[in-house]
Amino acid sequence: MLAIIKITFREALGRKVVLISLILAAAFLGLYGTGVYYTAKDLASHPNPMLAQVIYPQILSFGLYFGGFIVSFLAIFSAAGAIASEIESGIIQTIIPKPVRRYEILLGKFVGISLFMVLYAAVFFAVISMLMHFKTCFELTGQWHALALFALQPIVLLAVTLCGSILLPTIANGIVMFMLYALAVIGGVVEQIGWLINSTVLQQTGIVASLIMPVDALYRKIVHLLISPSNNPLQAIQQMGPFGSMSEPSVWMVVYAMLYVVFFTGLAVYLFGKRDI
């Protein structure tokens, strides 16, 4: 299985989608860094501590929100054809007859892509954090926990996408996974609106969407970890908007997300073992 992990990791690095994602990431971080720089410069020339305490969290949330989108984009496209494309091309026929069990192939691909995605997500998170820290001196709390959750987001998508790759063709799988991701994002926004207007129906709708795909719930947890403690009187304002988190997801949602990964990875192993190739 170690050989499959190494091969998968190298393949992940060599995919064209990685180059596209790196270009998107560089463009985004360049624009984001420019925005952070000039915002900090203007607030420094016209000091307003209260305004800074409101604006900086919004900028941080914006960066993490769209940064998570780019990382998720890469996770889906890296795994959408992990199994399906090899079945369609016949490459899988040259691997299975060898003394390698099917679960080793599946888990090797999962671990190989996961290592790459964790590295990619960690670098992305670190760049955003450093931009905020060095340009604005905005104090971030719980960075290590937030980093772990940021890296967990693509792993959640990876587990489901890998499972879908056994059942669906590459393009169909990619479309379905993006629809699931969109469902999570829309559900998260609906839940925030529900908390803002005190609508139980909207809140519950968002929670159901998080149970179907918990990626957005992880993002909301990250925002709560990074932005000021609960005793800050401005926190309610800091957390407002589509990028904020009016209600902090519980630690059980994080546990659920990890069990979600285990379940879909196990399901993928089972389905691949039963797949007629």
N, C-alpha and C positions, 0 to 999 in steps of 0.2 A: 504493500500500500504506500510505503514511503516514496517509491519510484513514481507512482501515479500522482502523489502530492507535488513532487518536484516538477514533473512534466506539466501538470495543470497550472502551477504557479507561473512557470515560464510562458505558457500559452496565454495566460491572463495578461501578462506584461506585454506580449507581442500583438494583441488584438488591435485592429484599427479603431474599435470603439474606445479603447483606452486613450489613443491619441486625440480623438475627438473630445473625449471627456476632459483631458488635460488642457486642451485649448479653451474649452468652455470655462474650466476652473480658473485658468490664468486670466481670462478676460473678466470673469466675475470678480475675482480677488483684486484685480487691478482697479476696476471701477469702484469696488467696495472700499478699498484702501484710500482711493482719492476722496470718496465721500466722507470717510472717517477723518481724514487729515483736515479737510477744509471745515468740517463741522467743528472739530476741536479748535482749529485756529480762530474761527469766528467767536466761539464761546470764550476763548482765552482773551480775545481783544475786548469783548464786552461781557465781563464776568457775571454769571447768573447761576449760582449753585443749584437753585431749585429747578430751573429749566434744564440744566445739565443732567440732574438726577432723573429727569423724565425722558429726555432725548436719547441719552446713551443706551439705556436698556432697550429702547425701541430699535436702535441701529444694530445692537447685538442680536436681538431676536430676528431681525430681518436677515442678517448674515447667516445665522444658523438655519433658518427656515429654508432659504434657497440653496445653501450649502448642502443641506440634507437632501434636497431634490436632485442635485447633481450626483451625489454619492449613490442615491437610490437608482437613478438612471443607469449608472455604470453597473450596479449590482444586478439589475434586471437583464440588461443586454449581455452581461458576462455569462449568465447562467441560462438564458432562454433556450439556447441550443446546445447546452452542455451534453445532453444525452440524445436529444432529438436529431441534431445535425449529424451525429456520428452514426445513428441508425439509418438516416436518409442516405448518407454517402456510402454506407457499408463498412466504414472504418471499424465499427464495433465488432465486426466479424473477425477481424484480425487480432482482437484483444481477448475476447471471451474464450476461445479454444485454449489459450495459454493457462498455466496453473495459477490463475488469479481469480478469486471468487468475485461474484457480482457485487456483494456488499463492499468489498475492498475498492472496487472501481468507483462505486457511488460515493463512499465516504472519502476516498482519496480526492475526488473532484470537489466535494464539499469543503474539505479542509484546505485544499490548495487555493480555491477561490476565496475562501474566508480569510486566509492569511493576507492575501493581496488586498481585500476590501478593508480589513482592519487597519492595515498600514496606510492605505489611501485616506480613509476617514480620519485617522489620527493626525496625519499631516495637515489635512484640511482644517480640522478643529484647532490645531495648534497655531496655524497662520491667523485665523480669525481672532483667537484669544490674544495673540501677541499684538496684532494691529490695535485691538481695543486697549490693551494694557499700556503699550508704549506711546500711543498717540493721544489717549484720553485720560490715562491714569485711573480709569474706572475700575473699582474693586470688584473682582469676580470671586464668588464663593463656590465651594464644592466642585472645583475644576476637574479633579481626577474622577469623581463619580460621573460628572457630566460627560467627560471624555469616553468613559466606558459605555455609557448609554448611547452616545453618538455613534460609536463603533458597532453597537448592537443593532442599530436600525437597518443597515444593509444586510446583516446576517439573517434577520427576520425575513426580509424579502428574498434573500438567496435561498433559504430553506423551502419556501413556497414555490419559487420559480423552478428550482431543481426538481421538485415533485411534479410540477406541471410539464416539465420537459420530457418526462417519461410518458405522459398521456397525450400531449398535444404537439403538433408541428411547431417549429421554431417561431415563425411569425405569429401564429395564433396564440402561442404561449406568451410572447412578449406583449401582445395586445391585452390579453386577459390580466396579466400582472399589472400593467399600467392602469387598467380599470380598477383593480383592487386598491392600488396606491391612491388613485384619485378619490375612491370611496373613503379612504381613511382621512385624506386631507379635507374633503368637503365635510365629513362627519365632525372633524375637529373644529372647523370654523362654525358649524351649526351649534356645537356644544358651547363654544365661547359666547355666541349670541344668546343662547339659552341662559347662561349665567348672568349675562349683562342685563337682560330684560326679565330675569327670574321666571323663565318658562321651563317647567318640569319636563314637558314633552320634548322640547329641543335638547335639553340636557340628556335625557334618556336615549334620544336618537343618536347623539354623539357617542354615548357610551357603547351602544350596540355596534356602531361602526368601528369603534376601537377594539371590540371583541372579535370582529371579523378580520380586521387587520390592525394590529396594535402599534404601527409605526408612528402615527401622529401622537398617540398618547406618550410614547417615549420622548418625542420632541417637547411636549408640554412639560414633562417631568424635568427635562434638561433646563428649560427656561427657569423653572422654579428653583433649581439648584444653583444656578449662576447669578440670578438677580437677587438683590438685597434680602436680608432676613425678614421674617413676617412682622417684626416689630417696627419696621419702617413705615411711617404713616403715608408715604408716597407709593407704596407697593401696589395699591389698587389701581393707581393711574399708570404705573409702569407696566402693568400686566394687561392693560386694555388694548384692544385692536386684534386683528386676525392673527398676529404673530405672538401674542401674549398667552398667558395661562391664568384665567380668572380663578380656576380651581385646580389645585395640585393633584395629579393622579397619585393614587396610593402606591406603596411599595409592592402591593399585591399585583398591580398591573405590570410591574417590572418582572415579577416572578412569573406571571402569566405569559409574558413575551418570551421568556426563556423556555418555558414549557412548550410554548407554541413552536419554537425552533426544534426542540427535541421531538415533538409529535410529527411534524412534517418531514423532518429528516428520516425518522423511523418509517414513516409511511412511504417515503421515496425508496428506501431500501427494500421494503416489502413489495412494492409495485414493480420495481426493477427486477427483483427475483422472480416474479410471476410473468414478466413480460415475455411474449413469444418473439424471439429475434431470429 
